[in-house]
Structure formats: structure tokens, C-alpha cells
């Protein structure tokens, strides 16, 4: 039968203590990282909340407009654009989609669907 010296037992205990300690540290780091990612996903700025409240209060309505001689899609867009669009160009594209238009060409006597915001 082999006898183990007292040092071997002490070293073994230290080794297991280090392993347990490093495992605990790794678990703690993992938990902290997961918590940061979880709470970071649900962080919302006050500006986003304000924009959501504003957009909830705005109702989008539609009307039709008779195209008069001399009207262009761009002139109508400039007259009827709402705050929800970043530019007249963006609104012209939205009008084309709403009215199933392939180009900017419109003709007098036709009707154009226009979106507007109702507060």
C-alpha cells in the first residue's frame, strides 16, 4: 500500500478550491453578461416613448383630389405633404404607390388618392 505525504493532500485541496473558485467566477461572469443583454434589449429612450404616443394619437385618413390642368404630382405633394414624411421626394413615392402609378405623369380630370393626418 502506498502512503501519500501530507503535502499531496494539501495540494489536492488547494487545487479543488481553485477549480471551484474559478467555476464560481465563470458562472458569475456569465450571469452578469446575460443580465446586461436581457435588460439592454428592453431599454427604451424617452424620445421613442414620446414618438410612440404621438403616432398613436394620429389617425391616417384618405381623400381623393381632382387633378386640375397645370397640376403635377410634385406640386400636389408639396401642397399636401404631412410631417410623417422626411421629404417631398419620399411623399411623391408614397403617392405613386397609393395610386398605383408607374411614373410621375398625371392627367387633368383624373383623381388622386391623398393621405392626410387627422389629430
Secondary structure, 3 states (H helix, E strand, C coil): CCCCCHHHHHHHHHHHHHHHHHHHHHHHHHHHHHHHHHHHHCCCCHHHHHHHHHHHHCEEEEEEEECCCCCCHHHHHHHHCCCCCCCHHHHHHHHHHHCCCCCCCCCCCCEEEEEEEEC
